[in-house]
Amino acid sequence: MTLKIHEKKPERFISQITVVGCYCKCNGKVLLLKRSPQSYSGEKWCLPGGKREEGESRLDGANRELHEECGIKLLPSHLSPLITLYIEFPDYQYDFSIYHCVFKSEPELHLDQREHTEAKWVSHKEAFQFPLIHGGRKILEYCLQKQGESPM
């Protein structure tokens, strides 16, 4: 499956959906979720996120997804825009807006087991060892770049 990820919107790019996600950090670690076996990309790890609902802002969608998937409810002011990526498959395109939040201590998580079976706070170096969703490594690299960090 050929996948291209762009930081700038390519010419003739027509997004079929908008996906929103959260790049959550705590003590230098990022939150990853393991997708349930029956879901798309089952058993793979990813950032919390999902499809933006009709009429919903990107920020509100990211906040809703974080709450639905992890049980974390934040004030919108605690999420800041990090990056929007443009993702292309041969026959499908979507934009992925990622928001950033930082926790002083690990929040208590309540996973929706229909969507995710595990959650882990990991360093980027550790994250790159996980079986990530298709394009997940590149997405984490973009997040790192925006944060001005080094993966090592």
N, C-alpha and C positions, 0 to 999 in steps of 0.2 A: 504494500500500500504506500504510494508516494504521497508525501506530505511536505508542504512548504509553509514556513512561518516567517512572516514579515513584520518589521516594526513600523514601517510606513505603508499606508494603504496603496496597493498596486493599482495601476490603471486597469480599468474594466473589472475591478473587483466588485462583486455584488453579493453582499452578505445575506444569507438565507435565514440566519438567526443570530441573536446576540447571546453570548455566554458570559456570565459574570463569575468572578472567583475572588477568594481572599488569600493573600499571602500573609499568614499570621506568624509572628515571631515572638519568642520568649527566651530570654537568656542566650541569645545567639543561635537558637534552634528554630526550625520551621515546622509547622503542623502539616502532616500528610495523613490522608485517609485511604484505607484499603477498600476498594469497591467490592460490593457483594458479588458472589459467583454468578448470579443470574442477571446482573446488570451489564450494560455495554462496557467493554474492557474489564470484565469481571476479574477479580483477584489482582488487579493492578492498583498502584498507588497514585494519588493525585492531590492537588490542592482542594479545599472545600469550594464548591461552586456548582453551577448549573445554568439552565436556560433562564433568561430574563422573561418575565411574563408581560403580556401585552399591557401597555399603559403604565408600566413600572419604569422608574428611572434606573439607570445602571447601578447607582449607589444603593437604592432601596432593594434592588434585586440581589446584590452582593450581601447585604445585611440579612435579607430573608433567607438566602441559601445557607449562610453561616448559622443562623438560628435553627432552620429545619434539619440540617445535617449534623450539627454539633451541639445544639442546645445553647449556643452562645448568643445573647441578645446585647447588641451594642447601640449606643447613641450614634446617629450618622456622623457626628463630628469626630468619632474615634476611628473612622475609616477614611483613608486618604487615597486618591487615585495614584496608582503606581505606573501602569503601562496598559495600552491597548495593543493587542497583537492581531494580525490578520492571517487567518489560517485557511490554507487551500488544499483540498483533496482534488483528484482529477475531475470529479463531478459534483463537488460540494464546497461551499465557502462559508465561513462564519468569522465574526469578530469576537475577541475574547478580552473583556475589560477586567483587569486585576486591580483589586484594592488592597491596601496595606494596613495592618494594625499591629500594635506592639502591646504585649502583656507584661506586667511586672512579675507576675507569677502565673504558673500554668492554671488556666481556668478549668473548672470541673466540666467534663464533656459528657453529653448524653447523645449517643449516636442513634440515628434511625437505622436499625439493623437491616431494613429492606434495601437501603442504599449503600451503607458502609458497615463493615464488620470489625474494623480496628482503626485506631488512631495512634500516631506516634509523633513525638517532638524529636526531631533529628537534626544533626548538622547537615550542611549541604554535601559535605564529603560522604556522609552516611546515606543521604537521600539518593545520591548517584549510584549507590549499590543496590537500591530497591528496584523491583520490576515496576517501572513507571508506565503510565498510559502512553500511547503513541504520541511523541512530541513532548513528553513531560520533562525530559532532560533539558531540551532547548528552552522550554518555558521557564524552568528554574534558573537557567543561565541568564536569561533576560532579566528576571527578577533580581538576581545577584548584581548584574551590571547596573541596574537602576538604583540599587542600594549602595553601590560603590564598595562592595565587599569582594573578597577573594574566596573561591571555594575551598581553599586549603587552610 
